[in-house]
Structure formats: structure tokens, C-alpha cells
Amino acid sequence: MVQSKEVMERNIHAYDEDVKWQLAEPGALMSAKNYRDKKALPLVEKFKEVVKNLIIKCVQLTEQSRKLTAKVDGQQKQISRLTDKVMEQSDPINRLQEKAFDLERLERHLGKEQVQSVGGTVKGIRTGRKGK
């Protein structure tokens, strides 16, 4: 960004002071038509070329800005959707964390084997099988 600003300031300075961007004084005994053809029109053509290039660049930058804005809008929608998904999962995750903590306490109190035995029996009941 700083580099671009410096380049721009140099270019502006060049347009203000560089000889090639100045309208030269007419030479002695130079006719108005000759001055127009040899001095004024070439300078005007240079200016037209610069303006044309600036307009092209402006249109390109406008299009690029439009595309980037659309991309940012899409990403913001995606972020919002993903944030909603995370928020939806927050309560189930908290409940599962509480159950995991409860299971750890049971294992500490009753022993891991006892808890696994009870868990196997409960699974068998749910699936219609009898105990281990």
C-alpha cells in the first residue's frame, strides 16, 4: 500500500513538472497551425491515452471490487450458517460431556470392570439379548 502511494505521488509529480507533460512554448516564427500539429495535439493525445488507461483500470477495479464483495458476502453467509450449526451442537455436546464425567466418577467409585459389566447387560437388554 505504501509503495503504491509512493508510485502514485511520483506519477503526479511527473505530470506536474516533467517536460514531456508540459505544453512547450512556441518557437520563434512558428505558425499557430504548426504549433497545434507539432506541440499541442501530441500532448493532448498523450493525455487521452492516460485517461483511457485510467478508465480501463477503474472499470477493472470496479469489477474486481464487485466480485470480492460478492465473495465476502457468500463467506459471511457460510460463517453464519456454520456458527448456527455449532450453536445447535453446543447443548448435546455439553450433555455428553456431563455423561462422560458421570461415567468417569462411576468407574472411579465402582471400578471399570463393574461399570463395563453393567453396561454390557444394559446393551443386551436394549438389543433384546440376555446378559453376557
Stockholm file with secondary structure:
# STOCKHOLM 1.0

chainA/1-132         MVQSKEVMERNIHAYDEDVKWQLAEPGALMSAKNYRDKKALPLVEKFKEVVKNLIIKCVQLTEQSRKLTAKVDGQQKQISRLTDKVMEQSDPINRLQEKAFDLERLERHLGKEQVQSVGGTVKGIRTGRKGK
#=GR chainA/1-132 SS CHHHHHHHHHHHHHHHHCGGGSCCCCCTTCCHHHHIIIIIHHHHHHHHHHHHHHHHHHHHHHHHHHHHHHHHHHHHHHHHHHHHHHHHHHHHHHHHHHHHHHHHHHHHHHCHHHHHHHHHHHHHHHHTCCCC
#=GC SS_cons         CHHHHHHHHHHHHHHHHCGGGSCCCCCTTCCHHHHIIIIIHHHHHHHHHHHHHHHHHHHHHHHHHHHHHHHHHHHHHHHHHHHHHHHHHHHHHHHHHHHHHHHHHHHHHHCHHHHHHHHHHHHHHHHTCCCC
//
